[in-house]
Amino acid sequence: MREFSFKPAPVRKTQTWAIKDDHLMRRGGSSALKLADVRDASWNTVTYRGTRSAWLHLTTDDGVSKIEYTDTGGARDEFFGLIIAVAETLKRVNPSLEIKHGYSAPWRTALLILGILGSLVGLFLGYAGLTNMTGKGGIEATIAGAAMGILLVPVAWSCRPNLRAKTYGPDGLIAEIVALGGTPMQDPDEAAR
């Protein structure tokens, strides 16, 4: 059994995770998660101002287990090593599991609504600015409306309801992590076999 220790974020305490007998455990956590029982999984990364946040959510009938990390937390290789270890175990005990890449359904709905409403406000501001509806500030309103449209139309478009989430198996998750720069780590017990 290999343990993985990392700080999810600068203001959070260090977490220690391990996989033993196909169960995911967090030191100080309430219970172990049997990886064979995972019925839904989602992985996502977001980069903002040079900082990457990443998270893996594993859903069973008992609830959702969240493994989350922000680059500024510390021990990035440990986090990626844990995700690879989880994916390798899922490949063995739950090979048909499809891991969704992207936001969960509630987040997608919220972003769709934000994108549509923001685009409508941007359209109104652009119209108000171009027609000089208020008598002053036409240029500013036009620029603000155009900026809102440029930024929020793609948000709404990427979260439209008919768009299926990209999915892949555990091998696809491992390949993405390796591409992100995470080093593939082997369990010392498995390497000794």
Steps between C-alpha positions, in 0.01 A plus 500: 500500500635839398379821660459829312520824700424846361335828593186554288542879535731735691248560781400134544671232706709227340298195400637147490332248271571134431361209303491165677310189394328699222367755751580872490563636848578842641673521834250658736217436254173338597526175304673321215359518148482167318613592147308208346178672618568830315212553257590848377825696478589846374839664450562864423778756494473877482789740453466861605787748514760228488349290781342164419223350708413135446249266654376145475153422633407136557132419556366189671159423651634640829591843359780688324868484592695804385874514439590861428820694448628846410856546367581743779425235764822302475608146407345500153671171408339336803153611387556379144649177635183441703275562198709259290484239778120541516475469121718188496286340770180596314646344186535172688183492715258714298626492138169603339481827697494805275659809654334824397727788417358842577252664729220309672139552386413767765811701411426471128144623556621794712761596238243472220263736684786739580613496137152564359409775748840667467478487120154658510626778729796548264263518200287760679806706599630485144161610365474779758848621415457488123164678504617751762194406704617670820650808338841444654747216543415343165857394422551345843168312482585369152844381613358339816224329300746368242734374773216320678390338175853392407555347844160347578369365170775232497415411861134443411592315181739261674236413765200448271272215608540285186879483541613173657788503741825354371559163661786257512613199698767491771776477234383830353519666842854368552604629155359846577682521831827397337440773238440752779842419638414259777750224544358149485574344837480131575391351826821359657311180591396452138849582366648230725279230346 
